[in-house]
Amino acid sequence: MMRFHPAVTILALAAFCSTASAGIVFGPVRGKPGQSIRLVTRSETPGGTLQKSIGGKSSAGTILLTRERELVWTFRDPAADGTRRGMVKVTKISTTSKTVIDGRTENLSDASPLVGKMFAMSKSLKGDWKFELDGSVPLVRVQKEIDELKVYLKRDWYPARDLNVGDTWEFDPAWVKMVVQRDFSNAQTIGTMRLRQVRNSFTRRLAVIDISIQSTGAKFQSDGSSGEGTIDLTGQVTVNLDTMLDESLELKGTITTQSSKAGEKTQMKLPVRLVATKTFVRDPAFQ
């Protein structure tokens, strides 16, 4: 059996303990010149159920909602006054649904007019993100998509302090909430993260973070209609600690909604799965 000198063993143990106790500080993404970030998201509700009641008559069915996004972000050097600048190219923003109730099937599909567009974005030191559209798309038609992009850019998920395995913290999951359920924008939401582990390999270091999101909300309209909903999601995000790119996000859970209007009541229970991936790319459109 191979034996190690006690001094070597002590040094190795000291190095391990030093590495294990060293905190992690999450920072901005470290991309190389000419690199862009490709973001792909897909959320779906397999096995969703639907119940309706109209004038005392009840019916039941199934519903499948799918939302897909594919975008390429490119950030440029800040302007002389500190304004942050960049470009975004929209490859895909679509929502589809399939509803089967009382033997009748309804398929709906909606693709954003932003698909195929490329536009600039900027943010002054004290301002919000602004998008410079070319005027070919009415802003009113794409306001929800633009709001979603703004919320994504304002994500601030990690505290500015050392984090060790086992540490937990709260974060604002507004972007996740918009992706999976946009109907209750004012819902009260609690998001919690926990640094589960740090994986080291010869090629990279990864942080694995557990996520929990709970949300409840309601809305009431002047026409007497009302609705309420809850979101309960758990999952993980994986961050490449060498580049600070959150390479993958996967969440699973349930969305439950109830709505009523003029004697009609609708209840939905939607098992939901959200998957998001990010990769560095070199997009010729930005070169």
C-alpha positions as CSV (number, residue, x, y, z in Angstrom):
1,M,0.0,0.0,0.0
2,M,1.3,3.5,-0.9
3,R,2.2,5.6,2.1
4,F,2.4,9.4,2.2
5,H,4.8,11.4,4.3
6,P,2.9,13.0,7.2
7,A,4.0,16.5,6.1
8,V,2.6,15.9,2.6
9,T,-0.7,14.7,4.1
10,I,-1.0,17.7,6.4
11,L,-0.3,20.2,3.6
12,A,-2.9,18.5,1.3
13,L,-5.5,18.5,4.1
14,A,-4.8,22.2,4.8
15,A,-5.2,23.0,1.1
16,F,-8.5,21.1,1.0
17,C,-9.8,22.9,4.0
18,S,-8.8,26.3,2.7
19,T,-10.5,25.6,-0.6
20,A,-13.7,24.2,1.0
21,S,-14.1,27.2,3.4
22,A,-13.4,29.8,0.8
23,G,-16.5,31.8,-0.1
24,I,-17.9,32.4,-3.5
25,V,-18.9,35.9,-4.8
26,F,-21.1,35.8,-7.8
27,G,-20.3,38.6,-10.3
28,P,-21.1,39.8,-13.8
29,V,-20.7,37.4,-16.8
30,R,-17.2,37.2,-18.1
31,G,-17.5,36.9,-21.8
32,K,-14.7,37.1,-24.4
33,P,-14.6,39.8,-27.1
34,G,-17.0,39.0,-29.9
35,Q,-19.1,36.6,-27.8
36,S,-22.8,36.9,-27.5
37,I,-25.1,35.0,-25.2
38,R,-27.8,32.7,-26.6
39,L,-30.8,32.2,-24.3
40,V,-33.4,29.5,-24.9
41,T,-36.4,28.9,-22.7
42,R,-39.3,26.6,-22.8
43,S,-42.1,26.3,-20.4
44,E,-45.0,23.8,-20.7
45,T,-47.9,22.4,-18.7
46,P,-48.1,18.7,-19.5
47,G,-51.1,17.1,-17.8
48,G,-53.0,20.3,-17.2
49,T,-56.7,20.0,-16.2
50,L,-59.5,22.4,-16.8
51,Q,-63.0,22.7,-15.3
52,K,-65.7,25.1,-16.3
53,S,-69.1,25.9,-14.9
54,I,-71.6,28.0,-16.9
55,G,-75.2,28.5,-15.7
56,G,-74.9,25.5,-13.5
57,K,-73.6,23.2,-16.2
58,S,-70.2,21.8,-15.6
59,S,-67.6,20.5,-18.0
60,A,-64.0,19.2,-17.7
61,G,-61.0,18.9,-20.0
62,T,-57.3,19.2,-20.5
63,I,-55.0,22.1,-21.4
64,L,-51.5,22.2,-22.7
65,L,-49.7,25.6,-22.7
66,T,-46.2,26.1,-24.3
67,R,-44.1,29.2,-24.3
68,E,-40.8,29.3,-26.1
69,R,-38.2,32.0,-26.3
70,E,-34.9,32.1,-28.2
71,L,-32.8,35.3,-28.1
72,V,-29.2,36.4,-28.6
73,W,-27.9,39.1,-26.4
74,T,-24.7,41.1,-27.2
75,F,-23.4,43.7,-24.8
76,R,-21.1,46.4,-26.0
77,D,-18.6,48.6,-24.2
78,P,-20.3,51.4,-22.1
79,A,-20.5,54.8,-23.7
80,A,-18.3,57.7,-22.4
81,D,-21.0,58.8,-19.9
82,G,-21.3,55.3,-18.5
83,T,-24.4,54.3,-20.4
84,R,-24.6,50.5,-20.8
85,R,-25.3,49.4,-24.4
86,G,-26.2,46.3,-26.3
87,M,-28.2,44.5,-29.0
88,V,-30.7,41.8,-28.9
89,K,-31.8,39.5,-31.7
90,V,-35.2,37.7,-31.4
91,T,-35.2,34.3,-33.0
92,K,-38.4,33.0,-31.3
93,I,-41.1,34.2,-29.0
94,S,-44.2,32.1,-29.3
95,T,-47.1,30.8,-27.2
96,T,-49.3,27.9,-28.2
97,S,-52.2,26.1,-26.4
98,K,-54.2,23.0,-27.0
99,T,-57.5,22.8,-25.1
100,V,-59.7,19.7,-25.2
101,I,-63.1,20.0,-23.4
102,D,-66.3,18.0,-23.9
103,G,-64.6,16.3,-26.9
104,R,-63.9,19.6,-28.7
105,T,-60.3,20.6,-29.4
106,E,-59.1,24.2,-29.7
107,N,-55.6,25.0,-30.9
108,L,-54.3,28.6,-30.5
109,S,-50.9,29.9,-31.6
110,D,-49.3,33.3,-31.2
111,A,-45.9,34.4,-32.5
112,S,-44.5,37.8,-31.5
113,P,-44.0,40.4,-34.2
114,L,-40.5,40.8,-32.7
115,V,-39.4,37.5,-34.2
116,G,-36.7,38.1,-36.7
117,K,-36.0,41.6,-35.4
118,M,-32.8,43.0,-34.0
119,F,-32.7,46.2,-32.0
120,A,-30.5,48.2,-29.6
121,M,-30.9,48.5,-25.9
122,S,-29.3,51.0,-23.5
123,K,-29.4,52.0,-19.8
124,S,-28.1,55.2,-18.3
125,L,-26.5,55.2,-14.9
126,K,-29.7,56.2,-13.2
127,G,-32.3,55.1,-15.8
128,D,-34.1,52.0,-16.8
129,W,-33.3,49.8,-19.8
130,K,-34.7,51.2,-23.1
131,F,-35.2,49.4,-26.4
132,E,-34.9,51.2,-29.7
133,L,-37.4,49.6,-32.1
134,D,-37.3,50.4,-35.8
135,G,-41.0,51.5,-35.9
136,S,-42.1,48.6,-37.9
137,V,-43.9,47.0,-34.9
138,P,-46.5,48.9,-32.8
139,L,-45.2,49.2,-29.3
140,V,-48.7,48.4,-27.9
141,R,-48.6,45.0,-29.6
142,V,-45.3,44.0,-28.1
143,Q,-45.4,45.8,-24.7
144,K,-45.6,42.5,-22.8
145,E,-42.6,41.1,-24.6
146,I,-40.6,44.3,-24.0
147,D,-41.5,44.3,-20.3
148,E,-40.3,40.7,-20.1
149,L,-37.0,41.7,-21.6
150,K,-36.6,44.6,-19.2
151,V,-37.3,42.3,-16.2
152,Y,-34.8,39.8,-17.5
153,L,-32.1,42.5,-17.7
154,K,-32.8,43.7,-14.2
155,R,-32.4,40.3,-12.6
156,D,-30.3,40.5,-9.4
157,W,-30.4,37.0,-8.0
158,Y,-27.2,36.8,-5.9
159,P,-26.1,38.9,-2.9
160,A,-22.9,40.9,-3.0
161,R,-21.1,38.9,-0.3
162,D,-19.2,35.6,0.2
163,L,-21.4,32.6,-0.1
164,N,-20.6,29.1,1.2
165,V,-22.2,25.7,0.6
166,G,-25.4,25.6,2.7
167,D,-26.0,29.4,2.7
168,T,-29.5,30.6,1.7
169,W,-30.8,33.9,0.6
170,E,-34.0,35.5,-0.9
171,F,-34.2,36.7,-4.5
172,D,-36.8,38.3,-6.7
173,P,-38.0,35.8,-9.3
174,A,-40.0,38.3,-11.3
175,W,-38.7,37.1,-14.6
176,V,-39.5,33.4,-13.9
177,K,-43.0,34.5,-12.9
178,M,-43.5,36.4,-16.2
179,V,-42.3,33.4,-18.2
180,V,-44.6,30.8,-16.6
181,Q,-47.7,33.0,-15.7
182,R,-48.2,36.6,-16.9
183,D,-51.8,37.0,-15.7
184,F,-51.0,38.0,-12.1
185,S,-48.3,40.6,-12.4
186,N,-48.9,42.0,-8.9
187,A,-48.8,38.7,-7.2
188,Q,-46.9,38.4,-3.9
189,T,-43.9,36.2,-4.5
190,I,-41.2,34.7,-2.3
191,G,-38.1,33.3,-3.9
192,T,-35.4,31.4,-2.0
193,M,-32.0,30.1,-3.2
194,R,-29.5,27.8,-1.4
195,L,-26.0,27.1,-2.5
196,R,-26.1,23.3,-2.6
197,Q,-22.6,22.4,-3.8
198,V,-19.6,23.4,-5.8
199,R,-18.3,20.9,-8.4
200,N,-14.7,21.1,-9.6
201,S,-13.3,19.5,-12.7
202,F,-10.3,19.9,-14.9
203,T,-12.2,22.2,-17.3
204,R,-14.5,24.3,-15.1
205,R,-16.1,25.0,-11.7
206,L,-19.8,24.8,-11.3
207,A,-22.1,26.1,-8.5
208,V,-25.4,24.2,-8.1
209,I,-28.1,26.2,-6.5
210,D,-31.5,25.0,-5.2
211,I,-34.5,27.2,-6.0
212,S,-37.9,27.5,-4.4
213,I,-40.6,29.9,-5.6
214,Q,-44.0,30.5,-4.1
215,S,-46.5,33.1,-5.4
216,T,-50.1,34.0,-4.7
217,G,-52.1,36.7,-6.5
218,A,-55.5,38.0,-7.4
219,K,-57.1,40.5,-9.7
220,F,-60.5,42.2,-9.8
221,Q,-61.9,44.1,-12.8
222,S,-64.4,46.9,-13.0
223,D,-66.7,44.6,-15.1
224,G,-67.1,42.3,-12.1
225,S,-64.7,39.6,-13.3
226,S,-62.1,38.3,-10.9
227,G,-59.3,35.8,-10.7
228,E,-56.7,34.3,-8.3
229,G,-53.8,32.0,-8.7
230,T,-50.9,30.3,-7.0
231,I,-47.5,29.2,-8.2
232,D,-45.3,26.7,-6.4
233,L,-42.0,25.8,-8.1
234,T,-38.7,24.1,-7.1
235,G,-35.6,23.3,-9.1
236,Q,-32.0,24.2,-9.6
237,V,-29.7,26.6,-11.5
238,T,-26.2,25.8,-12.5
239,V,-23.6,28.6,-12.7
240,N,-20.2,28.3,-14.4
241,L,-17.9,30.0,-11.8
242,D,-15.2,30.6,-14.4
243,T,-17.5,32.7,-16.6
244,M,-20.4,33.5,-14.2
245,L,-22.8,32.3,-16.9
246,D,-25.9,30.6,-15.5
247,E,-25.8,27.8,-18.0
248,S,-29.0,26.0,-17.0
249,L,-32.2,26.5,-15.1
250,E,-34.8,23.9,-14.5
251,L,-38.0,24.3,-12.4
252,K,-41.0,22.1,-11.8
253,G,-44.2,22.6,-9.9
254,T,-47.8,23.6,-10.2
255,I,-49.8,26.6,-11.2
256,T,-53.4,26.8,-10.0
257,T,-55.9,29.5,-11.2
258,Q,-59.5,30.3,-10.7
259,S,-61.5,33.0,-12.5
260,S,-65.1,34.1,-12.7
261,K,-67.0,36.4,-15.0
262,A,-70.8,36.8,-15.6
263,G,-71.8,33.5,-14.2
264,E,-68.9,31.6,-15.7
265,K,-66.3,30.0,-13.5
266,T,-63.1,28.4,-14.7
267,Q,-60.5,26.4,-12.7
268,M,-57.2,25.2,-14.0
269,K,-54.4,23.1,-12.4
270,L,-51.3,23.1,-14.5
271,P,-48.2,21.0,-13.8
272,V,-45.4,23.2,-15.1
273,R,-41.9,22.6,-16.3
274,L,-39.5,25.4,-17.2
275,V,-36.1,24.8,-18.8
276,A,-33.7,27.6,-19.7
277,T,-30.2,27.3,-21.1
278,K,-27.5,29.8,-21.9
279,T,-24.4,29.4,-24.1
280,F,-21.7,31.7,-25.5
281,V,-22.0,32.1,-29.3
282,R,-20.4,34.1,-32.0
283,D,-23.2,35.6,-34.0
284,P,-22.3,36.9,-37.4
285,A,-25.1,39.5,-37.2
286,F,-23.2,41.3,-34.5
287,Q,-19.7,41.1,-36.0
